[in-house]
Amino acid sequence: MRAFAARRRCIAEAMLGLCLFLSVSPAGANNDPLVGLLNGPGDAGLGIATRFEQSLYRGGGTRFDLLPLYLYEGSHFYLHAYRAGLKFGEQRGSRIDVFLSHRFEGFPYDRIPASLSGMAEREPGIDAGVSYRHRSEWGTFFGEFLHDISGASRGNELRVGYNYEWRNGGLSLRPQAMLAARDSKLNNYYYGVLPSEAAAGRPAYEAGSGLNGQLALYASYDLGPRWRLLAGVAATRWSGGVRHSPIVDDRVQMSGVVGIAYDFAPEHKPWQERSPVIVKLMHGQSTDCNLLPIMELRCASIQTADKTTVTGVEIGRPFIERVNGWPLDFVGYAGVLHHDERGLQPSFWQIQAYMKAFYYGFPWSDRVRTRIGFGAGISYAQKVPFVEARDQTQRGRNTSKLLSYLDPSIDVNAGDLFGSRSLRETYFGFGVSHRSGIFANSQFLGNVDGGSNYIYSYVEWKM
């Protein structure tokens, strides 16, 4: 049974990882605090937010969590950091979504309170869901059904609610009321006590099914044409079965989020109208160097004991050229990497998506255009790379298949270098493929502290 559950969770993680990179449209059909941050189809956004939440668990205190904001939206797909999915049949204000979503529940990673001592860990889940929205001038009614497909709880939740959006200049306010019916599998997994976990002051307990109520207020404010502040606060009254659990504090649970996001609204024709396509081929090898020394050119050794390699292809799309007239461009990339683990473990695939800034305002750029780039986004690997697993085990730290992704690079224009007009849109350079977990401050990324680096060479051209 454990092996079957592990396989189910692996499949669910792979599905979520895939949607995270394919998804491109606003999730306005459901209970999503990130609705409306981007202007329209074809937009991408990147930012950071801090979540706070009063832990339901007795003695759990208030939990803080950094949440990287990876946002992309289009006509049929969407990505909103921890939720991604497909949109169908938007007509006359009605719309249906099918999505995957990360569930922010489970035992704390950093500090286990005494009330949970000796209990089996309750893990965050991955939900598959379907939602319906009807929007009109008097507000929006929505409903959504979620089912855990990760093998954590296997529970179900049905949510129905209403919200109304009010705008005044750059300020948007969205008050919301919601009811959530949860089944006994979901509540018992997170807030029940198994007979084998019973202890003095903690009897065996089943939380059972129940109905939660929530009031929330979400807001966003335009700092300019691209920068947006966002914030939200929610108060949740949990069902009696949960509140009376011996591991739960009986109170109204407060939670909130505050953050900032940058909208990379494209300044060119949409993709389907002949936007240029960038193709990037890359190959590299693992290194024991950390990212900062590599970027400072103080370390570039690839003489590692494992000698694992990566080979990949990425597709790019220009979003902004010469920001405010500066020699600065933004390009969005999505691609796949193949990890050759050299027999240390089975080889596997990785997918990543990121936004990258290129600066090319050097004194010699009129003769040989030189670019320094820095990309930031998200990465999902079928397996934890050997170098990550090895280093994290030595440090006594956990690992995650889903991590943030950084991609610093430097390249030169091959057409300028070789005096060839046919290569004027071709670049050759070196970069670093870096995965990390934001110093263990992101529950969404498994609270991982550490990661891996691969130094690679690449060739890139515009079609």
N, C-alpha and C positions, 0 to 999 in steps of 0.2 A: 504493500500500500504506500509506503514512503517513497519507493522508487517511482510509482505511478504518479504520486503528487508532485514529485520533483520534475518529472517529465512535463506534467501539465503546467507547472510554473515556468519551466524553460520555454515552452511554446508560447505562453502568455507574454513573457518578457520579450520574446522575439517579435510577436505581433505588435506590441507597444512600441518597441524600437523601430520597427518598419514604419508604423504610422507617424512616429515623430519626425521622420524624414520625408514622408510623402505629403504631409498634411498642410493645406494652405488656405483656410477660410475662417471667418469669425464664428465662434461658437455661441452665437446669440440665442440659440434655441433652448438653452438649459441653464442650470444653476452654475454660472461661471463668472467669477468676479473680474475676469480679464476681457469681458465683452467691450467692443467699441474702441480699443486703444489704437487701432490702425484705420487708415482712411478708406481703403477699398481694395478690390481685387488686384493682386500683383504686389501688394505691399509686404515687407518683412520688417521685423522689429527685434531689438536686442536690448536687454536691460537686466536689472537686479532688484530683488525685493526681499524684505524681511518679514517673515510670518511670526506671529506670536500666538500662543494658545495655552490657556489654562489646562493643565493635564487633568483628565478625569480621574486618574489613578490617585489613590490616597497617598499624600506625601510627595506627589510628582512635581509640584510647583508649577512654574510657567516655563514652557518650552519655546525657544527661539530657533529659527531655522532660516538660513539663506536660501532663496529660491531663484536660480537663474531663469530669466525670462527669454525664451526662444519663441518668437512669434512669426507666423507666416499665414497669409490668407489669400484665397483665390475664389474661383467660382464654385468649386465642388469639394474642396478639401480645406481643413484648417488644423493649425497647431497653436495651442495656447499653453506652452510650458509643460504642464503635467496632464493635459487633455488634448486628444487628437482624434479626428474622425472625418466622416463623409457627410455631405449635406445633400438632401434630395428635395425636389419639388417645391421650391419656394414660390408660392403664388398667393396673391391677395393677403399677404401678411402671415401666411401659414408656412410651416417648414418642419421637416423631419430630419433628424441627425442619427447616425450610427457612429459610436465612438468608443475609444479606450481611455481609461482615466486612472491615474494613481490615487490610491486611497491613503490619506494622511491619518491613519490610526495605527495602534500598536504600542508595544513597550518602548520606553526611552532607550536610546543607544548609549548615551553618555553616562547616566547615573540611574541605577535601578533602585527605586525606593524600597524601604523595608517591607511594605505591604505586598510586594511582588517577589520577594526573595524566595528562591527555590521553585518558582513556577517556570513552566516551559515558555519560551519566548513567543509572543504574539507579533507577527510580522505585518508590515503594510501590505495591502493587496493591490491587485490590478483588476479593475472592473471593466467588463464590456457592457455597453448600454445603448439604449435607444431613447430618443427624446422627441417631443412634439412641442411646437410653439405656435401661438396665434397672437399676432401683434396688431394693435389698432391705435387710434388716437387717444383712447382712454387707458392704455397700458398694455401689458403683455402677460398672458396666462401661459404657463408651461407645465409640462409633466415629463418625468424621465424614469426609466426603470434600469437598475444596475444589478449585475450579477458578477460575483467574484470568479474569475477564470484562472487565478494564479494557484489555486489549491490551498490558499491560506484558510479562509472561513467557508468558502463555497456558499456564502449567504447571499440574500437578495435585499434590495431596498427600492421602494417606490416613493418618488418625490413629486409633489404638486405645489405650485406657488404662483405668485403674482408680483410683478414689479412695474415701476413707472419711471421713465427717464425724463429728467428736467434739465434743460440746457440754458445757460446764460453766458454768452460770449465763449470764452475758453473753458468754462466750468461745466462739468456734467455731474449730476447727482442721480443715483438710482436706488431708492428705498425698495426693500423686498421683504415679503413674508412667505414662509414655506413650511409645509408639513412633510415629514418623512416617516413612512411606515417601514420598519425593519423586521425581518423574520428572526426566529430563535437561533438559527445557525450563526447569523452575523453577530448578534448580541452576545450569545454564549461564548463564541470564540474570543472576543475582545474583553468581555467583562464578566465572564463566568469563572468558576473555580472547579476544576476536576476533582473527583474524590481522591486521586493520587496526590493532589496538590494541597489538600486540606492541612491546616496547621493550627496551633493555638491562636485564637482570635481571627482565624480565617477558615470558616467552615466551607464544605462543598456547597456550590451555589450555581443555579441556572438562572440567567437573566431573562430568558424568554423573549418573545416578540414584544414590540411596543411601538408607540407613536411619539416622535419628537416634534417640537415646534421651534422655529427659528425666525428672528427678526434681524435684518441686516441693512446696512447702508454702504453703498459703494460710490466712489467718486474718482474723477480724473480731472486734471487741469492742464491745459496747453501752455507750456512755457515759451513756445515758439512754434514755427511751422513743423518741427520734427520732435522736439523734446516734450515728454508728457510725465507729469507726476500722477501717481495712482495711490489710492488708499481705500481701505474697507474695514468695517467692524461688524461683528455678528454676536448675537446672544442666543444660546441654544438651551432650551429646557428639555432634558432627556426624560425618557419614559421611566415610570416608577420601578420597573424591573431592573433597569440599569442603575438608577440612583441608589437603590437599596443593596447593591452588591457590596460584600465586605471589602473589596479592593477599590471602591469608588467613593469619592467625596460627593455628598448630596448637595449640589449647588447648581446655579445657572452658569453655564460654561461660556466664557468670553474668549473671542479670538479676533485676530485682525491682521492686516497686511499693509505695508507702505513700501513704495518703490518708485523707480524711475525707468523710463524706456525711451529708446530712440527709434524713430520711424524712418526706415530707409525707403521712402516712397520713390519709385523709379522715375527718373527724369528722361524717359525715352518711351517709344511705342511699346505696348505690351508684347509678351513673348510670342503670341501667335501672329504678330504683325512684323515679323522679320527682325526681332531683337537679335543681336550678335550672340553666338554661342561660343564659349571658351572650353577647350578640351585640355586637360592636364594629365600627363602620364608621369608616374613617380616610382622610385625604388629606393629603399634604404635599409639600414641595419640598426639594431638596438645599441644603445650607448649607456654607460654608467654615469655619464655627466648629467648634472641637473640642468634645468631649462635656462636659468639666468646665466650661469657661466658659459653656456653655449652661445647665447645671444650676445654676450660681451666678448666672444671669441677667445675666452680663456680656456675652453675645453672643447675638443671635437673628436675625441677618441671613440672608435667603434671596435676596438680590440676587446670585446667582451668574451667571457667564457662560453656563453650560450650561443652567440652568433645568430640569433633569430633575425629574420628579415621581414620586410613588408613590401608589397608591390600593389599599386593601385591606379585607378583612373577616376577623375573627377570631372564633372560638368559645371561650368560657371555661367553666371548671367550678370552683366553690368547693371548696377542700380543707380549710382550717381557718378558723374564724371566732372572733375574739376570743381569740387565743393567750394562755393563762394569765390570762384576764380583761382583757388589755390591749386598747386600740383598734387592733388589728393583725390583718389578714386575709391569707390566702394564696390565690391563684387561679391555676390553670393555664390557659394559652392555646395554641391552635394556629391558624394561619391562613395566608392567601396574600396576597401583594402583587404588583401589576402595576407594573413599571417602565416609564414612558414616557420614552424616551431622546431624544425631540425630534429625531429624524433623525440623531443622532450615531452611533448603531449601532441594530440591530434591537431593538425593545422585547421584554420577556421577563417571566417570572413568577418569583417567589421564595416559598418556604415557610419558616415559622419555627415553633418551639415553645419555650415558656419558662414558668417559674414566676415569679409576681409577688407582692410584698408590698405591702400598702396600709396606711398609717398615717393615722388620722383623729381623733386625740385633741387637737384644737385648741380653745381656749377658746370660739370662736364656732360650733363644730360642732353645738350644740343648735339653732341658728337656721339656719345654712346649712352642711350637712355638706361639708367640704373634705377631699380625700384627696391624699396624696403617695404615689406608687407607684414601685417599682423592680423591673424584671423581668430575669431572666438565663436564657439558654438557647442555642439553636443555630439557624443560618440556612443554607439552601441556595438559591443562585440559579442559574437556567439559564445565565446569562452573568455575568461579572464586571461590576458596574455601571460605567458610563463614568467616574464621578467617582473610583472606586477605581483603575481601570486608569490614568487620567491621572496621579493623584497618585503612585501607586507607581512608574510609569515615570520620572517626574521625580526621584524619590528613589533610583532604581536598585534597587527592592525587588520581590519576587515577589508574586503574587496567588493567590487561591484562591476557588473557588465556595462551598466549605464553610467558614463562619466562626462564631465565637461571636456571640451576639445579646444586646444590652442594650436595655432599654426603660424609661427614667425618664419620669414623667408627673406632672401635677397636674390635678385636675378638681374640679368642684363639682356638687352635687346639683341637677338642674334642677327637681325638685318643690319643694324649699325655696326656690330662687331665684325661681320664678314663682308660688309659693303654690298649686300644683296637686297634688292627691293622686294623680291618674292618672300623674304623672311622678315619683313618689317613688322608683322604682327606676331612674331614668335619670340619667346623668352626662354632662356636657360638659366637655372639657378639651383640653390640649395635651401632646404628648409628643415623644420623639426615638426614631427607628428607627436603631439604631447597630449596625454590623457591624465586627468586629475580630478579630485573630489572636493575642491575648494576648502582645503584644510579642515576636513571633518565637520564643517559647519552647515552642510546641506543634507537633510534627511532624504530628500528626493534623490540624491546621488549616493545613498547608502552610508552617509557620514564617513566617507573614505578620506583618509589623510595620506596622500601619496599618489603615485601613478607610474607612468612610463614615458620614455623618450626614444624616438627613432630619428636619426639624422638621415635625410634622403636627398637625392638629386632629382631634378625634374625638367621636363620640357613642356611648354604651354603655348598654345596658339589659338587665335581667334578665327572662327569660321564665319 
